[in-house]
Amino acid sequence: MLKKNDIIRLVITSATAEGSGVGKTDDGIAVFVPLSAVGDELNVRILKVKKSYAFGKIEEIITPSEARIEPDCGCFSRCGGCVWRHISYEEECRLKSQKVTDALERIGGIKTELKPIIPSERVLRYRNKAQLPVGKAPGGSLQMGFYAFHSHRIIDCGDCALQPEVFAEVIRITRDFMAKTDNDIYDEKTGKGRLRHLYIRYGEITDELMVCYVVNGNGLKREDLLLEMLKSGLPNLKTVVVNSNREKTNVILGNKNRTLYGSGYITDVLCGLKFKISPFSFWQVNRAQAERLYEKAREYAALTGSETLLDLYCGTGTIGLTMAKDCKELIGVEIIEDAVCDAENNAAVNSICNARFMCSDAPKAASQLEREGVRPDVIILDPPRKGCGEELVRTIGKMNPDRVVYVSCDPATLARDLKYFSEIGYETKEVTPVDMFPRTAHVETVVLMIRAGL
Ligand code: SAH
């Protein structure tokens, strides 16, 4: 019987959906070992034993996996951001494809050969957004960085390898400003203190930088000095915003913004269209890779100019708008009102006149459109992690589109939904994983479904 603190010899044979390595004991007990690699032969210390599985940590690497590389970030293994800086990017892509294949087979009962994963051109510094929690170290000094895995302990990180270099400069200036003034640091436990988060966004194509301070209160002391420091240190600074969040909650942003400098937003470009990005707007964090994802979705939509296109879970309208010129009419549906306003603005800014947007729950909007007799030729779905669910799939069945393009950020709910689609006569034709978030275990998938008999 396995027990806590046992040291066992283990070969890692697979990875979980969250990125932890897994090996099996001779008795068939699965042992989850974070930071291991498939192919590692290890001595593992058992930390926790459950009925049919256990958790362990690496005590000694006896024979390293061939996929291992030297981690290139000092915060790796402490910070909760990356899970895979110790394996090659090729191996990471292999594991991500495997994750999609496994989910489709186990949950959806779908056996299909995936198209090769679309890797990210940039594995480093691909993010255009950072939300860094600010807190106090045990000695009282300022800490800013990332939460440790499954925790609210802040791991100090001055330059994250996934973020643009300019973010490190914003962090440095912010630390310097905090040291020069008597602004206090927010304490999650007591709900007291002022500065909660540093929030940064960057327009990669436009080279525009937004710096936003999330504050428990109306503002910071010496905002004049802060602005002076930011402006002199950051030539591409476009706007500075103070967001007020007085709630004792894990939600990062409060609902009030005050613009300290500039217009309160930045712009950037995606698939040739211009988009306005405010602190509240949803914007893909890996812009270049989002273009590849949208290209694949566009290929699957196969529009010819005469179609009605329904873009469900449209956010700020990006996917549909990049296809608007290829269809007759675009209808977008999104539940967040601000995002719908952004989508309408984005259509106007890009002189797109054949688009309309509805602020509604997607299943409700779909059922309303269906009752009104709207019959889209192509439907795009890009739901959050929980997927779109059976009710919406049934309504889509009644609308009877030729094609459904499903963009998913969670292979498990995707697999469940594809099964519902197969029950109403939609065949999964092609599945392409897209790596939007290198070094994390997240993987996006684009799926083309076609109505049976077409
Ligand atoms: N397609 C967009 C956004 C995808 S993220 C893009 O590529 O940029 C998923 C979106 O679904 C979010 O904007 C979220 O606000 C929205 N959403 C979540 N639940 C929803 C629901 N029940 N009905 C409609 N939209 C929803």
Residues whose N, C-alpha, C, O or C-beta is under 5 A from the ligand:
A	BS01	SAH	F282 Y313 C314 G315 T318 I319 V333 E334 I335 I336 S360 D361 A362 D382 P383 P384
